[in-house]
């Protein structure tokens, strides 16, 4: 929701903060470029990147994916334009065109779901045997669930370009599992590629379908 008076105050306070700060930290160079383009070069000289970290000591060595069933797992909250529908649509197409690829496969969505996200699943009844909505879990349990999946799925909202680096993605990287991302061009897509993962834009149905088809053929972990 865009409210002009609030936006005006936000811009004002942002400028005052940037001018007064001795150092300005951003989690991605994309965010740094977007914000600091509005300010003099002297301000940009104070800016640097400090990406989201993960703590390797929080992961359990004993947490491993099961044998026999290929698990693709998404962890996180869905809200607003960020929904699991691109996944549901791609899964429904797989059910129609290549159902054999879904044998011994499950997609699990762990987190908080709006009523829309739950009702949305009813639009794609054919995917019910392969898609599960699971409740939110504590942080340490979420790390264990990351480690016990074969593939971790990142789902972002559609956009022409995104500077967003979700902290969850840092946890995904720390788990050591393969990452597939439904994310726009930008920071998250770059990071996923850097760790050897694959991605597709949320508003590109053909690309999302191709991503899932490739995952189920190759089954990386």
MIDOSE-1310 file (N, C-alpha, C; in nm, 2 decimals, decimal comma, always signed):
residues 221
xxxx	+0,09/-0,12/+0,00/+0,00/+0,00/+0,00/+0,09/+0,12/+0,00; +0,07/+0,21/-0,10/+0,15/+0,33/-0,11/+0,07/+0,45/-0,06; +0,12/+0,52/+0,04/+0,06/+0,63/+0,10/+0,15/+0,75/+0,09; +0,12/+0,85/+0,00/+0,22/+0,96/-0,03/+0,28/+1,03/+0,09
xxxx	+0,20/+1,07/+0,19/+0,26/+1,14/+0,30/+0,37/+1,05/+0,37; +0,34/+0,92/+0,39/+0,43/+0,84/+0,45/+0,56/+0,82/+0,37; +0,54/+0,81/+0,24/+0,65/+0,80/+0,15/+0,74/+0,92/+0,15; +0,68/+1,04/+0,16/+0,76/+1,16/+0,17/+0,84/+1,16/+0,30
xxxx	+0,78/+1,13/+0,41/+0,86/+1,12/+0,54/+0,97/+1,02/+0,53; +0,94/+0,90/+0,47/+1,04/+0,80/+0,46/+1,16/+0,85/+0,38; +1,13/+0,91/+0,27/+1,25/+0,97/+0,19/+1,33/+1,07/+0,27; +1,25/+1,15/+0,34/+1,32/+1,26/+0,42/+1,41/+1,20/+0,53
xxxx	+1,36/+1,10/+0,60/+1,44/+1,04/+0,71/+1,55/+0,96/+0,65; +1,53/+0,90/+0,54/+1,63/+0,82/+0,48/+1,75/+0,91/+0,45; +1,72/+1,03/+0,38/+1,82/+1,12/+0,34/+1,90/+1,17/+0,46; +1,83/+1,21/+0,57/+1,90/+1,26/+0,69/+1,99/+1,15/+0,75
xxxx	+1,94/+1,03/+0,75/+2,02/+0,92/+0,80/+2,14/+0,89/+0,72; +2,13/+0,89/+0,59/+2,24/+0,87/+0,50/+2,35/+0,98/+0,52; +2,30/+1,10/+0,52/+2,40/+1,21/+0,53/+2,47/+1,21/+0,67; +2,40/+1,17/+0,77/+2,46/+1,18/+0,91/+2,54/+1,05/+0,94
xxxx	+2,53/+0,94/+0,87/+2,60/+0,82/+0,91/+2,74/+0,83/+0,87; +2,83/+0,76/+0,95/+2,97/+0,74/+0,92/+2,99/+0,63/+0,83; +2,91/+0,53/+0,84/+2,92/+0,41/+0,75/+2,78/+0,35/+0,73; +2,75/+0,30/+0,61/+2,62/+0,25/+0,57/+2,64/+0,11/+0,52
xxxx	+2,57/+0,02/+0,58/+2,58/-0,12/+0,54/+2,46/-0,17/+0,46; +2,48/-0,25/+0,36/+2,38/-0,31/+0,28/+2,41/-0,46/+0,26; +2,30/-0,54/+0,24/+2,32/-0,68/+0,23/+2,36/-0,73/+0,09; +2,33/-0,64/-0,01/+2,37/-0,68/-0,15/+2,42/-0,56/-0,22
xxxx	+2,51/-0,57/-0,32/+2,55/-0,46/-0,40/+2,44/-0,40/-0,48; +2,34/-0,49/-0,51/+2,22/-0,44/-0,59/+2,14/-0,33/-0,50; +2,13/-0,36/-0,37/+2,06/-0,27/-0,29/+2,14/-0,14/-0,27; +2,27/-0,16/-0,25/+2,36/-0,04/-0,24/+2,35/+0,05/-0,36
xxxx	+2,35/-0,01/-0,48/+2,34/+0,07/-0,60/+2,21/+0,15/-0,61; +2,10/+0,08/-0,58/+1,97/+0,14/-0,58/+1,95/+0,25/-0,49; +2,00/+0,24/-0,37/+1,98/+0,35/-0,27/+2,08/+0,46/-0,29; +2,20/+0,43/-0,31/+2,31/+0,53/-0,31/+2,31/+0,61/-0,44
xxxx	+2,24/+0,56/-0,55/+2,23/+0,64/-0,67/+2,16/+0,78/-0,65; +2,09/+0,79/-0,54/+2,02/+0,92/-0,51/+2,11/+1,02/-0,44; +2,23/+0,98/-0,40/+2,31/+1,07/-0,31/+2,45/+1,10/-0,38; +2,51/+1,20/-0,33/+2,65/+1,24/-0,38/+2,75/+1,13/-0,36
xxxx	+2,85/+1,13/-0,44/+2,96/+1,03/-0,44/+3,02/+1,02/-0,30; +3,03/+1,13/-0,23/+3,09/+1,13/-0,09/+3,01/+1,04/+0,00; +2,88/+1,03/-0,02/+2,79/+0,94/+0,06/+2,82/+0,80/+0,02; +2,83/+0,77/-0,11/+2,85/+0,64/-0,16/+2,98/+0,58/-0,11
xxxx	+3,08/+0,67/-0,09/+3,21/+0,62/-0,04/+3,20/+0,56/+0,11; +3,09/+0,60/+0,18/+3,07/+0,54/+0,31/+2,99/+0,41/+0,31; +2,95/+0,37/+0,20/+2,86/+0,25/+0,19/+2,95/+0,12/+0,16; +2,90/+0,01/+0,22/+2,97/-0,12/+0,19/+2,87/-0,23/+0,21
xxxx	+2,90/-0,35/+0,16/+2,81/-0,46/+0,17/+2,86/-0,56/+0,28; +2,76/-0,61/+0,35/+2,78/-0,71/+0,45/+2,66/-0,81/+0,44; +2,68/-0,92/+0,36/+2,57/-1,01/+0,33/+2,52/-1,08/+0,45; +2,40/-1,14/+0,44/+2,34/-1,22/+0,55/+2,44/-1,34/+0,57
xxxx	+2,46/-1,37/+0,70/+2,55/-1,49/+0,73/+2,46/-1,61/+0,76; +2,53/-1,72/+0,78/+2,47/-1,84/+0,85/+2,57/-1,89/+0,95; +2,52/-1,96/+1,05/+2,61/-2,02/+1,15/+2,62/-2,17/+1,13; +2,74/-2,22/+1,09/+2,75/-2,36/+1,06/+2,73/-2,45/+1,19
xxxx	+2,75/-2,39/+1,31/+2,74/-2,47/+1,43/+2,59/-2,50/+1,46; +2,50/-2,43/+1,40/+2,35/-2,46/+1,42/+2,30/-2,58/+1,34; +2,37/-2,63/+1,25/+2,33/-2,74/+1,16/+2,37/-2,87/+1,23; +2,28/-2,97/+1,21/+2,31/-3,10/+1,26/+2,36/-3,20/+1,16
xxxx	+2,48/-3,25/+1,18/+2,54/-3,34/+1,08/+2,45/-3,47/+1,06; +2,37/-3,50/+1,15/+2,29/-3,63/+1,14/+2,17/-3,60/+1,05; +2,13/-3,48/+1,02/+2,01/-3,45/+0,94/+2,04/-3,47/+0,80; +1,98/-3,58/+0,74/+2,01/-3,61/+0,60/+1,88/-3,64/+0,53
xxxx	+1,87/-3,62/+0,40/+1,75/-3,65/+0,32/+1,72/-3,80/+0,32; +1,59/-3,84/+0,32/+1,56/-3,99/+0,32/+1,59/-4,05/+0,19; +1,60/-4,18/+0,18/+1,61/-4,25/+0,06/+1,48/-4,29/+0,01; +1,46/-4,30/-0,12/+1,33/-4,35/-0,18/+1,24/-4,24/-0,22
xxxx	+1,23/-4,13/-0,15/+1,14/-4,02/-0,18/+1,22/-3,89/-0,20; +1,21/-3,83/-0,32/+1,28/-3,70/-0,35/+1,20/-3,59/-0,29; +1,25/-3,51/-0,20/+1,18/-3,41/-0,13/+1,23/-3,27/-0,17; +1,14/-3,19/-0,22/+1,16/-3,05/-0,26/+1,09/-2,97/-0,16
xxxx	+1,16/-2,89/-0,08/+1,09/-2,82/+0,03/+1,12/-2,67/+0,03; +1,01/-2,60/+0,05/+1,01/-2,45/+0,06/+0,98/-2,42/+0,21; +1,05/-2,32/+0,27/+1,03/-2,28/+0,40/+1,01/-2,13/+0,40; +0,90/-2,08/+0,46/+0,88/-1,93/+0,47/+0,73/-1,90/+0,45
xxxx	+0,71/-1,77/+0,47/+0,57/-1,72/+0,47/+0,53/-1,67/+0,34; +0,40/-1,70/+0,30/+0,35/-1,65/+0,18/+0,25/-1,53/+0,21; +0,26/-1,42/+0,14/+0,17/-1,31/+0,16/+0,18/-1,22/+0,04; +0,07/-1,14/+0,02/+0,06/-1,05/-0,09/+0,09/-1,11/-0,22
xxxx	+0,17/-1,06/-0,31/+0,20/-1,11/-0,44/+0,29/-1,24/-0,43; +0,35/-1,26/-0,32/+0,44/-1,38/-0,30/+0,35/-1,50/-0,27; +0,32/-1,59/-0,37/+0,23/-1,70/-0,35/+0,30/-1,83/-0,41; +0,25/-1,94/-0,37/+0,30/-2,07/-0,43/+0,24/-2,10/-0,56
xxxx	+0,15/-2,01/-0,62/+0,08/-2,05/-0,74/+0,17/-2,08/-0,86; +0,28/-2,02/-0,88/+0,37/-2,06/-0,99/+0,41/-2,21/-0,98; +0,43/-2,25/-0,85/+0,47/-2,39/-0,83/+0,35/-2,48/-0,86; +0,23/-2,44/-0,81/+0,11/-2,53/-0,83/+0,08/-2,54/-0,98
xxxx	+0,09/-2,43/-1,05/+0,06/-2,44/-1,20/+0,16/-2,53/-1,27; +0,29/-2,52/-1,23/+0,39/-2,61/-1,30/+0,37/-2,75/-1,26; +0,33/-2,78/-1,13/+0,31/-2,91/-1,09/+0,19/-2,97/-1,17; +0,08/-2,89/-1,18/-0,04/-2,94/-1,25/+0,00/-2,98/-1,40
xxxx	+0,08/-2,90/-1,46/+0,12/-2,93/-1,60/+0,21/-3,06/-1,60; +0,29/-3,08/-1,50/+0,37/-3,20/-1,49/+0,27/-3,32/-1,48; +0,17/-3,30/-1,40/+0,07/-3,41/-1,38/+0,01/-3,45/-1,52; -0,01/-3,35/-1,60/-0,08/-3,38/-1,73/+0,02/-3,43/-1,83
xxxx	+0,14/-3,38/-1,84/+0,23/-3,41/-1,95/+0,34/-3,51/-1,91; +0,39/-3,51/-1,79/+0,49/-3,60/-1,75/+0,47/-3,66/-1,61; +0,36/-3,73/-1,59/+0,33/-3,77/-1,45/+0,43/-3,87/-1,40; +0,50/-3,94/-1,48/+0,60/-4,04/-1,44/+0,71/-3,97/-1,36
xxxx	+0,74/-3,84/-1,39/+0,85/-3,77/-1,33/+0,82/-3,74/-1,18; +0,69/-3,74/-1,14/+0,65/-3,71/-1,01/+0,64/-3,84/-0,92; +0,67/-3,95/-0,97/+0,68/-4,07/-0,89/+0,78/-4,06/-0,78; +0,75/-4,09/-0,65/+0,84/-4,08/-0,54/+0,89/-3,94/-0,52
xxxx	+0,81/-3,85/-0,54/+0,84/-3,70/-0,53/+0,74/-3,63/-0,44; +0,78/-3,54/-0,35/+0,69/-3,46/-0,27/+0,74/-3,32/-0,26; +0,65/-3,23/-0,28/+0,68/-3,09/-0,26/+0,62/-3,04/-0,13; +0,70/-2,99/-0,04/+0,65/-2,95/+0,09/+0,67/-2,80/+0,11
xxxx	+0,56/-2,74/+0,15/+0,56/-2,59/+0,18/+0,54/-2,57/+0,33; +0,65/-2,52/+0,40/+0,65/-2,51/+0,54/+0,64/-2,37/+0,58; +0,55/-2,33/+0,66/+0,54/-2,19/+0,70/+0,40/-2,14/+0,73; +0,38/-2,01/+0,73/+0,25/-1,95/+0,75/+0,18/-1,93/+0,61
xxxx	+0,05/-1,95/+0,61/-0,02/-1,94/+0,48/-0,14/-1,86/+0,50; -0,17/-1,77/+0,41/-0,29/-1,69/+0,41/-0,40/-1,78/+0,37; -0,53/-1,74/+0,39/-0,64/-1,82/+0,35/-0,63/-1,84/+0,19; -0,59/-1,74/+0,12/-0,58/-1,74/-0,02/-0,49/-1,86/-0,06
xxxx	-0,37/-1,87/+0,01/-0,27/-1,97/-0,03/-0,33/-2,11/-0,01; -0,41/-2,13/+0,09/-0,47/-2,26/+0,12/-0,58/-2,29/+0,01; -0,67/-2,19/-0,01/-0,77/-2,21/-0,11/-0,72/-2,23/-0,25; -0,60/-2,17/-0,28/-0,54/-2,18/-0,41/-0,51/-2,32/-0,44
xxxx	-0,47/-2,40/-0,34/-0,44/-2,54/-0,37/-0,56/-2,62/-0,42; -0,68/-2,57/-0,39/-0,80/-2,64/-0,44/-0,82/-2,62/-0,59; -0,76/-2,52/-0,64/-0,77/-2,50/-0,79/-0,69/-2,60/-0,87; -0,60/-2,67/-0,80/-0,52/-2,76/-0,87/-0,53/-2,90/-0,80
xxxx	-0,65/-2,96/-0,80/-0,67/-3,09/-0,72/-0,58/-3,20/-0,76; -0,53/-3,20/-0,89/-0,44/-3,31/-0,94/-0,31/-3,31/-0,87; -0,27/-3,20/-0,80/-0,14/-3,20/-0,74/-0,14/-3,25/-0,59; -0,26/-3,27/-0,54/-0,28/-3,31/-0,40/-0,18/-3,42/-0,35
xxxx	-0,16/-3,53/-0,43/-0,07/-3,63/-0,39/+0,07/-3,59/-0,38; +0,11/-3,48/-0,43/+0,25/-3,44/-0,44/+0,28/-3,31/-0,36; +0,18/-3,24/-0,32/+0,20/-3,11/-0,25/+0,15/-3,11/-0,11; +0,23/-3,07/-0,01/+0,18/-3,07/+0,13/+0,21/-2,93/+0,19
xxxx	+0,11/-2,88/+0,26/+0,12/-2,75/+0,33/+0,14/-2,79/+0,48; +0,26/-2,75/+0,53/+0,29/-2,79/+0,67/+0,31/-2,66/+0,76; +0,28/-2,67/+0,89/+0,28/-2,55/+0,97/+0,42/-2,49/+1,00; +0,42/-2,37/+1,04/+0,54/-2,30/+1,08/+0,61/-2,38/+1,19
xxxx	+0,75/-2,38/+1,19/+0,83/-2,45/+1,29/+0,93/-2,35/+1,35; +0,98/-2,38/+1,47/+1,09/-2,30/+1,52/+1,21/-2,30/+1,44; +1,30/-2,20/+1,46/+1,41/-2,17/+1,37/+1,50/-2,29/+1,36; +1,54/-2,35/+1,47/+1,63/-2,47/+1,47/+1,57/-2,58/+1,39
xxxx	+1,44/-2,60/+1,41/+1,38/-2,71/+1,34/+1,37/-2,68/+1,19; +1,36/-2,55/+1,15/+1,36/-2,51/+1,01/+1,50/-2,55/+0,95; +1,61/-2,53/+1,02/+1,74/-2,57/+0,97/+1,75/-2,72/+0,95; +1,69/-2,80/+1,04/+1,69/-2,94/+1,03/+1,61/-2,98/+0,90
xxxx	+1,50/-2,92/+0,88/+1,41/-2,95/+0,76/+1,49/-2,91/+0,63; +1,56/-2,81/+0,64/+1,64/-2,77/+0,52/+1,74/-2,89/+0,49; +1,81/-2,93/+0,59/+1,91/-3,04/+0,57/+1,85/-3,17/+0,53; +1,73/-3,20/+0,57/+1,67/-3,33/+0,54/+1,59/-3,32/+0,41
xxxx	+1,60/-3,22/+0,33/+1,54/-3,21/+0,20/+1,65/-3,24/+0,10; +1,61/-3,29/-0,02/+1,71/-3,30/-0,13/+1,73/-3,17/-0,20; +1,62/-3,09/-0,21/+1,63/-2,97/-0,29/+1,55/-2,86/-0,21; +1,60/-2,74/-0,20/+1,53/-2,63/-0,13/+1,48/-2,53/-0,23
xxxx	+1,35/-2,49/-0,21/+1,29/-2,41/-0,31/+1,27/-2,27/-0,25; +1,32/-2,17/-0,32/+1,30/-2,03/-0,28/+1,19/-1,97/-0,37; +1,09/-1,91/-0,32/+0,98/-1,85/-0,40/+0,97/-1,70/-0,36; +0,99/-1,61/-0,46/+0,97/-1,47/-0,44/+0,86/-1,42/-0,52
xxxx	+0,82/-1,29/-0,49/+0,71/-1,23/-0,57/+0,76/-1,18/-0,71; +0,67/-1,18/-0,80/+0,71/-1,13/-0,94/+0,76/-0,99/-0,93; +0,86/-0,96/-1,02/+0,91/-0,82/-1,03/+1,00/-0,82/-1,15; +1,02/-0,70/-1,21/+1,11/-0,68/-1,32/+1,25/-0,71/-1,28
xxxx	+1,28/-0,66/-1,15/+1,42/-0,68/-1,10/+1,40/-0,67/-0,94; +1,48/-0,75/-0,87/+1,47/-0,75/-0,72/+1,60/-0,74/-0,66; +1,62/-0,65/-0,57/+1,74/-0,63/-0,49/+1,74/-0,71/-0,36; +1,63/-0,79/-0,34/+1,60/-0,85/-0,21/+1,69/-0,98/-0,19
xxxx	+1,75/-0,98/-0,08/+1,83/-1,10/-0,04/+1,77/-1,16/+0,09; +1,67/-1,25/+0,08/+1,61/-1,30/+0,21/+1,71/-1,37/+0,29; +1,70/-1,35/+0,42/+1,79/-1,42/+0,52/+1,78/-1,57/+0,51; +1,66/-1,61/+0,47/+1,63/-1,76/+0,46/+1,72/-1,82/+0,35
xxxx	+1,76/-1,74/+0,25/+1,84/-1,79/+0,15/+1,98/-1,82/+0,20; +2,03/-1,74/+0,30/+2,16/-1,76/+0,36/+2,15/-1,89/+0,44; +2,04/-1,92/+0,50/+2,02/-2,05/+0,58/+2,02/-2,16/+0,48; +1,96/-2,14/+0,36/+1,96/-2,25/+0,26/+2,10/-2,28/+0,22
xxxx	+2,18/-2,18/+0,19/+2,32/-2,20/+0,15/+2,39/-2,27/+0,26; +2,37/-2,24/+0,39/+2,44/-2,30/+0,50/+2,41/-2,45/+0,51; +2,29/-2,49/+0,46/+2,25/-2,63/+0,48/+2,32/-2,72/+0,38; +2,38/-2,67/+0,28/+2,45/-2,74/+0,18/+2,37/-2,82/+0,08
xxxx	+2,24/-2,79/+0,08/+2,15/-2,86/-0,01/+2,14/-2,78/-0,15; +2,09/-2,85/-0,25/+2,07/-2,79/-0,38/+1,96/-2,69/-0,37; +1,97/-2,57/-0,44/+1,87/-2,47/-0,43/+1,81/-2,44/-0,57; +1,68/-2,44/-0,57/+1,61/-2,40/-0,69/+1,53/-2,27/-0,65
xxxx	+1,53/-2,17/-0,73/+1,46/-2,05/-0,70/+1,36/-2,00/-0,81; +1,25/-1,96/-0,76/+1,15/-1,89/-0,84/+1,16/-1,75/-0,80; +1,24/-1,68/-0,87/+1,28/-1,54/-0,83/+1,31/-1,45/-0,95; +1,28/-1,32/-0,94/+1,31/-1,23/-1,05/+1,46/-1,22/-1,07
xxxx	+1,51/-1,16/-1,19/+1,65/-1,13/-1,20/+1,69/-1,03/-1,09; +1,81/-1,05/-1,04/+1,85/-0,96/-0,93/+1,94/-1,04/-0,83; +1,93/-0,99/-0,71/+2,02/-1,04/-0,60/+2,01/-1,19/-0,57; +1,89/-1,23/-0,54/+1,87/-1,37/-0,51/+1,91/-1,46/-0,62
xxxx	+1,87/-1,43/-0,74/+1,90/-1,51/-0,86/+2,05/-1,52/-0,87; +2,12/-1,41/-0,85/+2,27/-1,41/-0,86/+2,33/-1,50/-0,76; +2,28/-1,49/-0,63/+2,34/-1,57/-0,52/+2,31/-1,72/-0,55; +2,19/-1,76/-0,59/+2,16/-1,90/-0,62/+2,25/-1,95/-0,73
xxxx	+2,28/-1,87/-0,83/+2,37/-1,91/-0,94/+2,51/-1,93/-0,89; +2,55/-1,85/-0,80/+2,69/-1,85/-0,74/+2,71/-1,98/-0,66; +2,61/-2,04/-0,60/+2,62/-2,16/-0,53/+2,58/-2,29/-0,61; +2,56/-2,26/-0,74/+2,54/-2,38/-0,83/+2,39/-2,41/-0,85
xxxx	+2,30/-2,33/-0,80/+2,16/-2,36/-0,81/+2,10/-2,31/-0,94; +1,97/-2,34/-0,96/+1,90/-2,30/-1,08/+1,78/-2,21/-1,04; +1,74/-2,13/-1,14/+1,63/-2,03/-1,11/+1,54/-2,01/-1,23; +1,42/-1,95/-1,21/+1,33/-1,91/-1,31/+1,25/-1,80/-1,25
xxxx	+1,21/-1,71/-1,34/+1,13/-1,59/-1,30/+0,99/-1,63/-1,26; +0,93/-1,57/-1,16/+0,79/-1,61/-1,11/+0,68/-1,59/-1,22; +0,70/-1,49/-1,30/+0,60/-1,46/-1,40/+0,62/-1,53/-1,54; +0,72/-1,62/-1,54/+0,75/-1,69/-1,67/+0,71/-1,83/-1,65
xxxx	+0,58/-1,87/-1,68/+0,53/-2,00/-1,66/+0,61/-2,11/-1,73; +0,65/-2,08/-1,85/+0,73/-2,18/-1,92/+0,87/-2,21/-1,85; +0,93/-2,10/-1,80/+1,06/-2,12/-1,73/+1,04/-2,19/-1,60; +0,93/-2,17/-1,53/+0,91/-2,24/-1,40/+0,88/-2,39/-1,43
xxxx	+0,80/-2,41/-1,53/+0,78/-2,55/-1,57/+0,91/-2,62/-1,61; +0,99/-2,55/-1,69/+1,12/-2,60/-1,73/+1,21/-2,63/-1,61; +1,21/-2,54/-1,51/+1,29/-2,56/-1,39/+1,25/-2,69/-1,32; +1,12/-2,71/-1,30/+1,07/-2,83/-1,23/+1,10/-2,95/-1,31
xxxx	+1,08/-2,95/-1,44/+1,10/-3,06/-1,53/+1,25/-3,10/-1,51; +1,34/-3,01/-1,52/+1,48/-3,03/-1,51/+1,52/-3,09/-1,37; +1,46/-3,04/-1,26/+1,48/-3,09/-1,13/+1,44/-3,23/-1,12; +1,33/-3,27/-1,17/+1,28/-3,41/-1,16/+1,35/-3,51/-1,25
xxxx	+1,41/-3,46/-1,36/+1,49/-3,54/-1,44/+1,63/-3,57/-1,38; +1,69/-3,46/-1,33/+1,83/-3,46/-1,28/+1,83/-3,50/-1,13; +1,73/-3,46/-1,05/+1,72/-3,49/-0,91/+1,85/-3,45/-0,83; +1,90/-3,33/-0,84/+2,02/-3,29/-0,77/+1,99/-3,28/-0,62
x	+2,10/-3,31/-0,55/+2,09/-3,29/-0,40/+2,22/-3,23/-0,34
